[in-house]
Amino acid sequence: MKRVHLRSLYIKLFSIFIISSVGLIAYSDTFNCSFHFDDQFYIIDNFVIRNIHNLLTHWQSYPCRFITYLSIVFNYHFNGLNVFGYHLFNLGIHLASAILVWWLVLLTLSTPAMKKDKIVGHADLIALFAGLVFVSHPLQTQAVTYIWQRAASMAAMFYLASLCLYVKSRLIQIKTQHSNLGASYYILSLIMAILAMFTKENTLTLPLMVLLYEFSFFETNITLNWPSLRTLIVTRPRLSIFFLTLFVIPLTALLSIQGKFLEIQGFTGSRVPPPFNYLLTQGKVLVTYIRLMFLPLHQNLDYDYPISTSFFEWPVLIGFLSLSGILFYAKYMFPKYRLISFSIFWFFLTLAPESSFWPLQNVIDEHRLYLPSTGYCMLLVSCVYYLTQRKTIKTMVIILTIIVSFYSILTFQRNKVWNNGITLWSDAVSKSPHKARPHYNLGVAYQKSNDFSQSILQYNKTIEINPVFTEAYTNLCAIYFKQGKFSQAMSDCTKAIELDPESTMAYLNRAIIWNQEGNLTQAVSDYNKAIELNSNHERIYRDYKIHHDYKIYYANQNFLTQALSGYNKTNVIRQKLKEAYYNHGNAYAQHGDFTQAISNYTNAINIDTNFTKAYNNRGNIFSQRGDIPKALSDYNKAIEIDPNYAEAYINRGNTYSQQGNFTQALLDYNKAITINPHNAQAYSNRAIAYYLLREYNKAWDDVHTVEALRRTVNPHFINALKHASGQDK
């Protein structure tokens, strides 16, 4: 019996290893792919994520996707704008989701409804290939390689985890009646459900999926109708409690400040179609989704998909008839092939929030298939099994191995397209040549690479297709300004503002032009408007010099009221800019980029010459680089500004110790301890200084003080002190 359990464990570990390995290979070329689209808005230009401690602000930024937003905040805290950490996190989510798909299939094949099906005899293989199809499918690339769309993959991960834990709790309840263990899994399932619903709004369907799963695999004697389902919900306490989570997303949306509900930032230049037209269009989109699941060729980031206006358009009519036929087939085959039918229902139910009556800015997006693809993976593998069961299992393995290999190759190739903005949008332009948005975004990519001639060409093409594309005018303005063509730049900025009076970037760009031309009154007027529209835009803090010039202008004119207003606003901006540089410096320091760290700390000090933390941290960098005079200078300045800044004394003491000046080091450690008698680091460092001066009893005293403060002393130092002093603690 023990040998059987060991063999089962090895098979499971091997399955996890194979799924993870295929995923790592397929996405091995993605770690340096650049930021794209919403990444600019949510990461690069988002000043709010710079402060990890302000949880309330992060909550208010996007309540319905708080977990997604928080993950970006943590990524920025540890990685700054280094894309590697973001991609590593996204890939980790994808691998975890694939493993959860594998586990869900294993659990499903252990349920009462499946125990008599022959497929159960090959459960390990079926689950393995379901996980492999999921991890290798090229349609997942948009939810994995596109950083912000971790919202889709992370939501799916929590969704799958919640369902798996719920199923596990039910299986324990049925097989062992072990109430405590089953309850633990159930509570974890509820926690995962809550996390899912604060990650992305499409997880609203989770309680319905639990109900569908109960009906499909546990409550096999219940007829599929509303009275039966209602009775099931009411008579099953665990199911009833789970259904309360249906209110999480709507209540969050209603009670939050922004009230964002199923709102997706979308691409620049998009417009939300009317609900009825959106619903009609989804009839065609769902057919396209199904085609892409089976044959993921000609993938496109930005489909040129026409909006439908009548149910009687042939593509719409054929689409809805086809979908109705698939759903009818699923219901008809349900008694005999429950897993196949459930897989089809899964696909449609998980797509419902984004492919029904609630209109979104993009009628079709590949990342929306991330969670629904779980249904496709179960469907494909089970269908191949049932079609080949009369032959050998080897036939199924060969067919599915070929499919997984094919998908893996397509995924690896598709990820090359995501390498940078030029490769990505060139691909989109080639597939949607008559759509303005791909041309615009290709123009942005060329502009970032300073290829202004190609950028101007793409922006002009954008305007040719869509003459009211505001952002194209805004960016043309920025390019012409750099080229010294101020008249043309002013014309394009003014045009952008006429088209969109709420364009932050247009006002910022025009403010810079006014400032260049010496018209400070107009410059500050536009700059104020930009702040009013988006006070968290990082460009505002980079261009604060406009307000600096503004205050001087008004002061020289003796307009005291305006001058004071200018000073007050400048001080607010300078404070935020100072913190931004300081946080950037910390991020660069953590990643060993000392040159950039020093540059950012220096910028912070230039804004606020009394910024003690910036002096202290810059001193640390100089000390690490061996530039002792500059390090001491910065520590001295920090102490001069704040004589009670204990950390600066400790760091200066460390620097003196590097020089062998232990007497001066001890004076600094003593001062730090006087300021804060509970500073364990000061005692620890002083112990080392005493040790080097061979004052072992004093070193032991400091070691005991550190331990009394419940801090750990380096064991290597303890051993060295024991050996040198000839005594134990």
N, C-alpha and C positions, 0 to 999 in steps of 0.2 A: 504493500500500500504506500509506504514511504517512497519507494522507487518511482511509483506512478506519479506522485505529487511532484517529485524532483524533475521528472521528465516534462510534466506540464509547465513547471516554472521555467525550465530551460527554453521551451518552445515560446513562451510568452516573452522572455527576455530577448530571444533571437528575433522575434517579430518586431519588437520595439527598436532593436538595433538596425534591422533592415529598413524599416520605414524612415528612421532618422537619417540613415546613410544616404538613401535615395534623395531625401529632401535636401541634405547638405550639398550633394553633388549638383542637383538641379539648380540650386540658388547660390552656388559657390562664387559666381561672378557678379554678385549684387552688392557687396559690402562697400563699394566706392561709388555706387550710383548716386547721382546728385539729388537735391531736393527738387520737388516739382509742385506746381499749381497751389493747392491749399497749404502746402508746407510753407510757402512764402508768407501767407496770412497768419497761420497758426504758430509758426516757429520763428522764421527769420525776422519778420517785421513786428513780432508780438513782444512788446516790452514787458507785459505782465508776467510771462513765464520766467523772467529773470530772477524773481524772488520766490524761492521754494516754500517759504514759511507762511505766506499769505493765503491760507486755505480758503478763506471766505471769498477773496477776490477770484480765485480759481473756480470756486463753485458758481459764482455769479457769471463767469465768462461763458459757461456752457453747462447748465445743471443736468440736462438729459444725457450729456456725454462726459460727466465729471470724471469717470475712471479713465477714459481715453485721454482727456485733457491733462489729468494728473500724471499719467504715464509720460506725456510729452514734457511736463515740468521737470520730472525726475531725470529724464533723458538729458534735458538741457543742463541740469545741475551737474551731472557727472560727465557729460560729453561736449557741452557747449554746442558749437555748430559743426562738430566732427560727425559726419554721416555714419561712420562705422558702427557706433554704439546704437543708433536708431535702427539700422538694418539688422544688427544682431538680435535686438529685442523683437523685431517683427518676425524674423525667422524662428526664434524660439517659440513665439505664439503659434506659428504655422505648424511646427513639428508637434507641439502639444495638442493642437486641434486634430491633427491626423491620427495621433495615438488615441485620442478620445473617440474618434470614429471607429477605430479598430476595437476599442473596448465596448462601445455601444453595440456593435454587431455580435461580439462574443456574448454579451448579456442577453441580447435579443434571442439568440439561438438557444438560450437556457430557459426561456419562459415557457409556461404551460402550453401555450398555443402552438409552439414549434417543436415540442419534444418528440412528436411522432413523425416529423418530416425527415426524409433521408438526408437533407442538407446538413442536419445537426452532426452527422458523422464526420463531416469535413469542416467543422466550425472554425478551427484554427486557420485553415487555408482561406476560407471565405473572408474571415475578419482581416487577415493579413493583406489580401488583395484589395479589400475595400479601403484600408488605410493607405496602401500604395497608390491606388488610383487618385485618392484625395490629395496626397502630398505631391504628386507629380503632374497633376492636371494644369495645363498652361493658363486656363482662365483664372487660376488663383493668383497669378502674378500681380494683377492690379491691387489686390488686397494685401500683398506681402511686400512687394518692391516699392510701392508708393507708400511713403511713410505715414501720412495722416490717415490713410485708409486702414491702418491697424484698427480703426473703429469697427470695421466689418469683421476682421479676423479675430479680434479680442472678444467681441460680442459673441461670435460663434463659439469660441473656446469656452466661455462661461455658460452659454446655452447648452452645449454638449455635456459639459461637466455636470450641470444641474440635472439634466435628464438621466445621465449615467448613474449618478448618485441616487436619484429617485428610484430607478429600476433596481439598483442593488438593494435598496432598503426594502422594496417589495419582495424581491427574491428571498431575502433573509426572513422576512415575515412569513412567507409561505413555507419555506423549507425547514426552518429551525425554531420559529416562534421566539427568537432571541430579541426581545423587545428593546433592550438597551442599545444593542449594536445597530439594529434596524433604525431606531430613533436617531442615532448619531448620524447615520448616512442621510436620513431625511432632513435633519437640521442643516447639514452641510449643503444639501441640495437647495434648500431655501436661500441660504447665503449666496450660493452661486447664481441663483435666479435674480436676486437683488443686484448683485454686481453686474450681471448681464444687462439689466434694465437701466443701469446708470452708465452703460458703455455705448449703446446705440439703441435707437427707438424700435428697430425692426424685431427686437426680442420680445415685443408685446405678445407675440403668438405662443410663447412658451407654455402658459397654463393650458391653452388649447391643444398643444402638442402632447402634453402629459395626458390629457383626457383621451386624445386619439390613440396614444400608446396603450393606455389602460384597456380601451375597447378592443384594440387589435390583438394584444398578446396576453392579457390577464383575464378580463371579463368576457370570456368567449361565448357566454350564453345570452348576452344582451343583444337585442335587435338595434340596428343603427337607425334610431329616430330620436327626435328631441325629448319626448317624455322619458324615454329610457336613459338618455344621457343625463337629464336633469336629476332623475332619481339616483343615478350613480354618484353625481357630485354631492348631493345632499346626504347620502347614506355613508359616504366614505370621508371621515374627518380629515385625513391627510390630504385628500383631493380638494376638500372644501377650503382648507387653509391655503393650499397652493393657489387656488383661484383668486384669493385676495390680492395676489401680486399683480393681477390685471389692472389694479388701480394705481400702481406705482408710477408709471410713465405719465398718464393723464394728470394725476395730482401734482407731480413734479412740474409739469408744464404750466398748470394753472397757478401754482403757488410761487413759481420762480419769478424773478424780476423781468427777465426777457420773455418768458413764456414761449421758449422755442420748442416746437413740437414737430417732429419729422422734418425739421429744417436742415437742408444740406447746403453748405456754402456754394458748391458748384463752381463751374468755370466762369471766367469773366465773359460777359456778353450774353449770358443765357437769360431766357425769360421763362416763367412758369406758365404752361398752357392751362386753359380752363379744365376743370375736373372731368367733364364729360368727354372732351377731346382726348384728354390724357388716358381715360379708361379705354376708349376706342383704340387708341394707338397701342395700348398694352396687349391687345389681341394679336397684333403683328409681332410685337416685341417678344412675347412669350414663345412664339414659334421660333424666332431667331435664337432665343436663349437655348431652347431644346436642341436646335441644330448645332450651336456652339458647344454644347455639352458633349454631344456624340462626335462631332467633327470640328475641333477648335482650330480652324484655318481662317486666314484673313482677319485676325483680331485687329481691332481698331480702338484706340483710346477715345476718339471723338467721332462717333457715327453720325453721318448725315441722314438722319431719320425723319421723314416727313410726318407732320402731325395730321392725324385723320379727323375728318369733320362729319362723317356719316357712317352709320352701321352698315350701309348697303354698298360701301366700297368693296370691291372684290377681295382685296387682301385682308380686310377686316372681317368680312363674312366668312371667308375660308379659314382664317385664323381661329375665330370663335367656334366654328364647327369642328375644327380639328381638336381644339382643347376640350370641347364637350365630349368628343369621341374618346379621348384618352381617359378622362375622368369616369365616363360610363364603363369603359373597359376595366378600370381599376376596381370599381364597385362590383362589377360582374365576376371578376376573377378572385375577389377577396376570400371567399370560403376555402378555395383550394391553394391559392398562392398569396398568403397574407403578407409575407415580406415584400413581394413585388408591389402589391397594392399600397402597402404602407409607405414604401419608397416614393411612389407617385404622389400620394397625398402629402408627404413631407415636402416635396419639391414645390407644390402649389401653395401649401399653407405658409411656408417660410418666405415665399415671394410676395404674398398678399399685401403686406404693409407698404411695399414700394412699387407694386405693379397692379394697383387696383384704382380706386377712385380718388386717392389723395395725391394731388399732382406734385411732382418734384421738378427741379429745374432741368434735369437731363432725363429724357424719356427712357434711355437705355444706358446702363453702366455695367461693365463686366464684374466689378467688385461686388455687386448685389447678388451674384450667384455663389458667393463663398459658402454661406450657410446652406442654401438650397442644394448645393452640389453634393452634400451628404446623402440626400435621397438618390441622386444619380449614381453615386458610387455603389450604394447597396443594390440599386436596380440592375446596374450593369453586371456586377459580379454574380448576383443570384440568377439573372437571365442566362448568362454564359453557363452556369452550373446546370440549370434545368435543361438547357438545350443540348448539353454534352453528357448528361448523366448516364445515357444508355451506352456511351462509349467508355473510355477509361478516364480517370481523374487527370491523367497526364495531359489529355487533350485540353481540358480546361486550363491547366497550369500554363501550357504553351501559349494558348490564345491570350490569356490575361497578361502573361509576361511580355508578349509582343506589344499589347496595348500600353502597358506601363512604360515600356522602353520608348515607344513612339511619343507618348505624352511627355516623358522626361526630356527627350531631345527637343521637342517643341518649346518646352518651358525654358530650357537653357538658351535657346535661340531667341525667344521672346524677351528674355531678361537683358540681352545685348541691346535691344531697342531702348530700354530704360536707362542706359548708361548716362546720358546727359540730355539736356533740353533739345539740342539740335537733332540728335538721332531720333528722339521720341517724336518730336513734332514734324520732322521730315517724313516719318512713316505715316503720321496722321494726315498730313497734307496730300501725300500720294494716294491715300484711300478716300479722303473727303476733299477733293480739290475745289469744290464749289461752296464750301462752308467757310465763313469768315473766321471763326474762332481758331482753327488750327493754324491759319496764316498768321493771326495775331500772336499766338504763343510761340510760333517759330521766330517771329520778329523779336520777341522778348529774349529768346535764347541767343539769337545773333547779337542783340544789343548787349547782353551780359558778357559776351566774348569780344566786345568792341569791334565787331564787324558791322559798322554802321551802314555801309552801302547795301548789304543784304537785308539788314533790319528795316531800312527805309522802304526797300522794295516790297517786303512782306506787309508792312503797315499800310502802304498804298494799296496793295491788293486787298487787304482787309476792308479798307474804306470803299474800294470799288464794289465789293460784294455787299457790304453793309455800311451805307453812308453815315449812319448814326452810331457807329461803334466808338464810344467816348474814349476808351483807354488807348486806342490807336493814336488819336490826336494828342493825348497827354504824353505818350512816349515819344512821338515825333517832336513835340516841343522840347523834351529833355535832350534829344539828339542834336537838334538844331542849335540849342543853347551851347552845348559842348563845342559845336563847330563854329561858334561865334556869329551865327545867323539869328540875331536877336529879334528882328522884325518878324521873321517866319515863325520863330519859336513862340512869340507873343500871340500871333494870329492863331496858331494851333491850340494853345492853352485856353484862349478865350472861347474858341469853338467848343472845346471839351466842356467848359463850364456852362456854356449855353445849352449843350445837350444833356448835361448832368450837373445840376447846381450843388450836388452833394459829393462831388469827386474830390476827396482829400488831396490826392496826388496832383491834380490839376491846379488847385489853389497853392500848394507848396511850390510847384514849379514856377508858377507865375509870380509868386512872392520873391523867388530868387532872381527872376528877370528884373522885376521892379527895383530890387535892391542893387542889382548890378548897374542899373541906369541911374541910381541915385534918388529914386522916388521912394523914400522910406515910408511915407504915409500910406501909399498904396501897398507897399510890400507888407507892412505890418497888418493892414486890413485883411489881406489875403491869408496871412499867416494865422491871424486870430480865427478866421473862418475854418482853416484846416484843423486847429486845436478843438474848435467847437464840434466839428464833425467826427474826429477820432483822436482823442487826447492820448491814446496809447500807441499811436503809430511812431515807430522808432525814428523815422526821418525827421519828425518834429524836434526830437532832442538833438539830432545831428545838426540841424539848421538853426539852433537857438541863437546864433550870432545875429540874426535879423532883429531879434528882440533887444539884444545888446545895443545894436546901432540905433534902434528905435528910442530907447531910454535916453541915450546921449543926445539924440536929435531934439527930443522934447525938452530936455534939461537946458540945452543951449538956447532954446527959444523962450525959456523962462515960463513954460507951461507947467507949473508945479504939479497940478493934479494928474496930467497925463504922464509926467515923468515918474511920479510915485507909482502909478498903475504899471508903467513899463518896468520899473524896478521890481515890483512885487511879482509880476508874471515871470520875469527873467529868473528871479530867485527860485521859483517853483521848478522851472525847467532845468536850471543848473543843478538843483538837488537831484532830480531824476537822472540827469545825464551823468552826474558824478557817480551815483550808485550803479548805473549801467556799466561805466568803465571799470569800476571796482569789481563788479561781479564777473565781467569778462576777464579781468586780470586773474581772478581766482581760478576760473575755468582753465585758462591757458597754463597757469602754474601747476594745476593738478595733472595736466597732460605733458608736462615737461617742456613746454614751449616758452622758455624764460624770456626770450626777446620780446615776444608779443605781450607777455605778462607785465614786463617792465614798462612797455609802451602804454598799456592801458592804465596801470597805476599812476604813471606820470601824467596822463591826460586827466585823471581824477584829481590829482594834486594841483594841476594847473587851474582847474575850476574852483577848488576849495583848498587853499594853502594851509588850512588847519585840519586836514583830513588825516587824523592820527592812524587809523587802520591802514590806509593806503601807504603811509610812510613805513609802518611796521612790516607790512607784507612785502613791500619793495625791498626793505632791508633784509628780509629773509632770503629773497632771491639773490641779492648781491652776496650775502654770506655763503650761500650754496655755490656760487660761482667763484668764490675765493677773493672777491673784491672787498676786502675788510674795511678799508677807509670809507667807501660809499655806504656799506652796511652800517657802520658806526654812526655815520653822519645822519642816516635816516632814523636810527633808533634815538639818537640824541634829539632830533627834531620832534619826534613823537612825544618824548618825555618832557621836552620844553613846553609843548602845547598842553599836555596833560600829565602833570607830575605824579598822578595816581594811576597811571596806566601800567599795571603790573606785568602784562604780557610783554611790553617793550623792554622792561627791566630784565625779564627772564631771557629774552632773545639777545639782548646786549651782553648779558652775562655769558651766554653760550658762545658768542663771538669772541669775548675776551678769553674764554677757556681755549678756543681754537688757537689763540696766539700764545697760550701758556701763561697768561696773566691771571692767575687764579685768585690773587688778592683782590683785584678789581672785580672779578667775576663774583666772588663771595659777597662783596658790598652790594652788587645788583640783586643777587638772590635774596640777601637779607632784607633789602628794601621791598622786594616783591612780597615777601612773607609778612612784613610789617603792614603792607597795604591789605593783604588778604591772608590771614593766618591759616586758611583752609585750602591753600593752593598747593595741591600735591605735586604738581610739576616742578615748582620752585624747590620744595624739599628734596625731590628726587635728583634734580640737577645739582643741588648743593652737596648732596651725598657723594656724587661723583667727583666734585671739586675737592672735597675733604679727602676722598680716597687717593686722588692724585697727589695731594699734599701729605699723604701718609698720616693723616689725623683720623685713624680708623674708628675710635670711639665716637667721635662726632658724626662720622659717616653712618655708623650703626644707629645712632639716635635718630637721624633723619629717615633712615629706612623704616624704623619702628613707627615714626610719625606718619609716613606714607601709608603703611599698612593699617594704622589706626583710622586713617581717613578712608579705608576700604578701597584702596587703589593697589594695583599690582606693580611690584618692582621687577625689573628685568632679571630673570633667573641667572643669566650669564654674569651679570654684575654681582649678584648675591654670592655666586660661587667664587668669583674673583676676590671679593671682599673677605670671604671666609678664609681663603687660601693665604691672602696677604696679612690678615690680622691674627691668624692662628686661632680663631674662636668662632663658635657658632652664634646663632642669634641670641 
